[in-house]
Amino acid sequence: MRARRAILVASACNARARELPQHVHDARANGCSWEQIARALATSPAEARLRFDPQSPVADGRWPYDF
């Protein structure tokens, strides 16, 4: 029973993680700064931008357009 709960929790977390790039994109489109986004994600603005800015060399080019 515990293993099943752990799998369900992991699945829910994974689903939320997949939605995160879209939420960041929407926040940027609505005028949020990288500082605000970083604060919400408990990271630095540089790390948030590196991960989510479409111009970043490490950003996943599929996001937020290819679900």
C-alpha positions as CSV (number, residue, x, y, z in Angstrom):
1,M,0.0,0.0,0.0
2,R,2.8,2.4,0.8
3,A,4.5,1.7,-2.5
4,R,1.3,2.5,-4.3
5,R,1.0,5.8,-2.5
6,A,4.6,6.7,-3.3
7,I,4.0,6.0,-6.9
8,L,0.9,8.2,-6.9
9,V,2.8,11.0,-5.3
10,A,5.7,10.7,-7.6
11,S,3.3,10.7,-10.6
12,A,1.6,13.9,-9.4
13,C,5.0,15.6,-8.8
14,N,6.1,14.6,-12.3
15,A,3.0,16.0,-13.9
16,R,3.5,19.3,-12.1
17,A,7.1,19.4,-13.2
18,R,6.1,19.0,-16.8
19,E,3.7,22.0,-16.5
20,L,6.4,24.3,-15.0
21,P,7.9,25.6,-18.2
22,Q,4.4,26.6,-19.4
23,H,3.8,28.4,-16.1
24,V,7.1,30.3,-16.4
25,H,6.4,31.2,-20.0
26,D,2.9,32.6,-19.0
27,A,4.4,34.5,-16.1
28,R,7.0,36.1,-18.4
29,A,4.3,36.9,-20.9
30,N,2.4,38.6,-18.1
31,G,5.3,40.8,-17.1
32,C,6.9,38.9,-14.3
33,S,10.6,39.4,-13.9
34,W,13.2,36.7,-13.7
35,E,13.7,37.8,-10.1
36,Q,10.0,37.1,-9.3
37,I,10.1,33.8,-11.0
38,A,13.3,32.8,-9.3
39,R,11.9,33.7,-5.9
40,A,8.8,31.5,-6.5
41,L,11.0,28.6,-7.5
42,A,13.5,29.1,-4.7
43,T,16.4,29.6,-7.0
44,S,18.5,32.5,-8.4
45,P,17.4,34.6,-11.3
46,A,20.4,33.4,-13.3
47,E,19.4,29.8,-12.8
48,A,15.8,30.4,-13.6
49,R,16.7,32.2,-16.8
50,L,19.2,29.5,-17.8
51,R,16.6,26.8,-17.4
52,F,13.5,28.6,-18.9
53,D,14.6,31.4,-21.2
54,P,14.0,30.2,-24.8
55,Q,17.2,31.9,-25.8
56,S,19.2,29.9,-23.3
57,P,21.6,27.4,-24.7
58,V,20.4,24.7,-22.3
59,A,16.6,25.4,-22.5
60,D,14.4,22.6,-23.8
61,G,13.4,24.0,-27.2
62,R,10.1,22.1,-27.1
63,W,8.8,24.2,-24.3
64,P,6.3,25.8,-24.0
65,Y,5.1,24.9,-27.5
66,D,5.3,21.2,-27.8
67,F,3.2,19.3,-25.3
